[in-house]
Amino acid sequence: MSNADKHILVAEDNAALASVVRFNLERAGFRVTVAHNGRAAWEAVQEEAFDLIVTDQQMPEMTGCEFCEKLRAVDEFRHLPVIMLTAKGMELELPRLKAELGIAATFLKPFSPREIVKAVEDHLEAVRELVSP
Amino acid sequence: MLARSVKVELPRRVVAFYLLCSLVALLWLVASAVSVTKSMIAHHAEDELISYLRHAAAQTTIDLAVNGDVNLQSLVERFARERQLLFCGFVGGDHTYVAHSLKRRVGQPHRIDNGITTRHDEIELVRYSSGSLRIREYRTPIQIDELAGRLIVARAEPSVDETLEVTSRHAFVVLCGPPLIVALCGFTLYRLVSPMAAVDSQLRQAALAPTLADVELSPINSRSPSVLGWNRIVHNFPHESTPTALGQRLSDAVQSLRQTKSDDVLNSLTDGVAVSDQDGTITFANQSMAAMFASGSQPDSLCGKDVASCLGLDAEEEVRSALFDPDLFARHVVEELERGADEAKQFLRIARTPIRAADGAGSPGHVWTVRDVTQQKLADAMRDEFLDNATHELRTPLANIKAYAETLSMGDSLDVESQKEFCNTINSEATRLARFIDDLLSVSSMEAGSLTLNKQGVDLERIFSEVIGKVKPQMDQKRLKFETIFPAKYPQARLDKDKINVALVNLLGNAAKYTPEAGRVRFEVKITNSEIRIEVEDSGVGISEEELPRIYDKFFRSSNPLVQEVTGTGLGLSMAHEVIKLHGGAMTVQSQLGEGTTFITTLPLE
């Protein structure tokens, strides 16, 4: 299975940042959909199936955390890997987010797009191993 | 032997009285001297009578010797007349009166039965009584030839009654005068001296008493000025036996002065201060305390009340249990209390400190201080929000720059078009970062009050077109209808170009930020004779009436959710307002929640 089979949702309100993340993920071979706020992201997951979600925490309409909470409340999305980008000084809250919302990884802005791509690949690999050992 | 001379200053009255007494004594002496002299003169009169008798006898003898016959009768009559004698006579050898001043006695015998005889040389003095009279009879013999006889003169002594009366009269003066004067002097002296002696004795008592508290002074019953003065002193001297004395009164007065002073200080404090006893009953509260918890009534109205209910802790279980934990009674405890809701919400910081007993044993109560930290809390909250926003504002462009730069650096598969686009993004994000940092610096200058203007002649048209250039992309991104109306001609103006530029970009930036997509923004500049009038109107979220007075506060951001979802620092409008004010201009705002906002800025033309 190649990266091209994998569909990634990028939820990020800053257009420039969303586009650079998308560019890097696409360069790695993934199929990427971008949503510009939490609600658009929630609508997107209803319509399409995603293998992994990269979401910003601070977004208008619905924050990343709220979006995650909604996801986890639905059985279908309970185990969907989520990588979160945070801009605020949320370092202290990260352990709680990971435990309660099952966030796979967090990245503080400014982050390295290469590391995001690597994290996405690693988590998809881990899921793959779990599903087909 | 040492003698100590004491100079005593006598009262004038005493001196005057003494002088008076001396005068009386002197007069008495004079009177006595007169009296003695008078008696001496009387004695002298007797001597004179005797010598007169001798003289008369001698003359009679001579007359007899010369004339032989002599008229004895006329002689004795003359003698009697000259010396105012009782009688005068001449007794012949036959012991009968040859001559007598009382003619009827001539020829009668000279006879004395009951006389006392004394002799002065040849003169014989016989005293005898005749009827009621005491008579002194002086006799002298006369002897010439055959004629021999005796010349007799008699004088009446004062009668016994008369003598007694005179004596008694003198005796009264002599015997009673001096005691009377002494008694009078004594009485007057007593009257004069006794009040002063009373004062003196009380002063002695005061001198001997161990402390002034033991002295008991009493008023004196007299009308002399000194005593009246003394009585006034005594009147103002405390009479109670416990704890009397001037010392106590003085220390009371000092105490009360101190009390007044410290009360003034306590009442001037903006913090509420109260003192409670061991049972938690308020014994003292200052004015601020009353203002906070007794709706401004007198602080005394809090006294006697329970401190917990006064502080409104009845419903605040958590705060109350912390403040009234018996284990912590000997410690300093600080708790925060939230009361009221919405606009009237208050944050109170309550501190409880135990009063240290003077003897170190136990605590006689607590001092409570209450500080209203609402403003501080609001400021803290605003600052926290600002920090959050600022961090976001800094990190977002930084994140973009880093992400694009890194993407570019591994860009073997990038086409030229993408590379150019990435570089442009990095550039614009760097510009955004720089602008934000400028804002931060301006804000810190504003905080320090050092925001100064660099005024110069400016081309208004150019400033406006630069501003439009900066905000246009934002407008376009949100597909806003951006309407600009400019005058045909611009006057000369002196402004700080850069700051006015920032202010207008902030105003238009806000209009763009807070106007929903496909909304409308109008930017109109009008020139009048004296001012430039700039209107920025949008069809955005609007500002509620309650929030209007605070929009120029630093870090203030509306609680409107539509505003909250847009990032911002709460600095833009505050800065724009400051810049316009520094230019001597004014900024007014008209707004309707959900309809839109119009900012009208006026700048004076110099």
Interface residues (C-beta under 8 A of the other chain):
Chain A: N14 A16 L17 V20 V21 F23 N24 R27 Q58 P60 E61 A87 K88 G89 L108 K109 P110 F111 S112 P113 R114
Chain B: D388 T391 H392 R395 T396 L398 A399 N400 I401 K402 A403 Y404 E406 T407 M410 S413 S418 F422 T425 E429 E565 V566 T567
